[in-house]
Amino acid sequence: MHDVPDHAEPPRVSSGADDAVRPSPSRRSVEAVLFDFHGTLAQVEEPREWVIAAAAACGVELDRVRATALADRLLTAGRAGGPLPARVPPRLAELWADRDLYPHAHRGAYTGLAETVDAGIDGLADALYERVLVPEGWVPYPDTEPVLAALREAGVKVAVVSNIGFDLRPLFAAWKLDGLVDAYALSYEVGRCKPDPGIFLRACGMLGVDPERTLMVGDTPADAGAVAAGCRVLVLPCADAGRPNGLSAVLDLARPN
């Protein structure tokens, strides 16, 4: 965790008992937690299952061997929610640059990358992208619901802050987690992408909290950009779908004083 250092202040005259109850700036309580989405609260489905489900939507049944080989090629090309592509074709460069700012760019970039793989299945690129838009294409981490519920019980506000080109609200509603999230700061709606401090400041504004009383939780250096907005930051390791990723550590940091 990286705490934002407090700015130096000039000495002041002690006011006696008043000082005894005033909290130290370095001990400010956490009133809100901002969560990254992918790799922090949820993970995309296992690659082979992703390909099998998409092919089935196209009316094609793939055996697991062919699905595994195809998934490996598609991951190299670039998958939404997966590793960055090894190469972005020049014709997709503009869409790729804007993918987290406009829904059409997000879809166009990832379907375009999938189309670079000759799978021999009509409509597969679109079907693969559709999986990222539905709850079945994601797996919330085991600690996600318990942690969000504990924060709600403690009166700590929660926002999801994500670089993404589509609406996450339907996913949270399907998982029955929408009642545990107070706001969504999504890059394509905000017009800013992490690590730009603007997206974190917008999230704090949505929650009505001071950044210095806010903790940002994510899994990449982009999430650490919240430091420039005045937030504290916790970076957790990204885990495979279904495996705990240490999210419960948030409760120790957000425990009321």
Disulfide bonds with the S-S distance in Angstrom:
none
